[in-house]
Amino acid sequence: MDAFDRAQALELEEYERRQRAAILPNTLTESAIECVECETPIPEARRLAVPGVQLCITCQTRLELVRKINGERHGG
């Protein structure tokens, strides 16, 4: 792994850490009205379905794709 790959991996890890903190459903935390990543309004139905939600569907999907790709690259 060269320096660019290491820097990219560290950046991805930091991104995932921030997102994990934002998306972990937590009934003690109120759902966000707007996505913490892109500031798009989160529909009421999503806020009710996922207590503590912090990401819109688009950002949630993007995060899950990044995790899947990262897991495949690292044998996961």
Contacts in CASP RR format, 6 or more apart in sequence:
PFRMAT RR
TARGET T0000
AUTHOR 0000-0000-0000
METHOD contacts of the structure
MODEL  1
MDAFDRAQALELEEYERRQRAAILPNTLTESAIECVECETPIPEARRLAV
PGVQLCITCQTRLELVRKINGERHGG
1 9 0 8 1.000
12 66 0 8 1.000
12 70 0 8 1.000
15 66 0 8 1.000
16 63 0 8 1.000
16 66 0 8 1.000
16 67 0 8 1.000
16 70 0 8 1.000
19 37 0 8 1.000
19 55 0 8 1.000
19 59 0 8 1.000
19 63 0 8 1.000
22 36 0 8 1.000
22 37 0 8 1.000
22 54 0 8 1.000
22 55 0 8 1.000
23 53 0 8 1.000
23 54 0 8 1.000
23 55 0 8 1.000
23 60 0 8 1.000
23 63 0 8 1.000
25 50 0 8 1.000
25 51 0 8 1.000
25 52 0 8 1.000
25 53 0 8 1.000
26 51 0 8 1.000
26 52 0 8 1.000
27 51 0 8 1.000
27 52 0 8 1.000
29 52 0 8 1.000
29 54 0 8 1.000
30 52 0 8 1.000
31 42 0 8 1.000
31 46 0 8 1.000
31 47 0 8 1.000
31 48 0 8 1.000
31 50 0 8 1.000
31 51 0 8 1.000
31 52 0 8 1.000
31 53 0 8 1.000
31 54 0 8 1.000
32 42 0 8 1.000
32 47 0 8 1.000
32 52 0 8 1.000
32 53 0 8 1.000
32 54 0 8 1.000
32 55 0 8 1.000
33 41 0 8 1.000
33 42 0 8 1.000
33 47 0 8 1.000
34 40 0 8 1.000
34 41 0 8 1.000
34 42 0 8 1.000
35 41 0 8 1.000
35 42 0 8 1.000
35 54 0 8 1.000
35 55 0 8 1.000
35 56 0 8 1.000
35 58 0 8 1.000
35 59 0 8 1.000
36 54 0 8 1.000
36 55 0 8 1.000
37 55 0 8 1.000
37 56 0 8 1.000
37 59 0 8 1.000
38 56 0 8 1.000
38 58 0 8 1.000
38 59 0 8 1.000
40 56 0 8 1.000
40 58 0 8 1.000
40 59 0 8 1.000
41 56 0 8 1.000
42 53 0 8 1.000
42 55 0 8 1.000
42 56 0 8 1.000
46 53 0 8 1.000
46 56 0 8 1.000
46 57 0 8 1.000
47 53 0 8 1.000
55 63 0 8 1.000
END
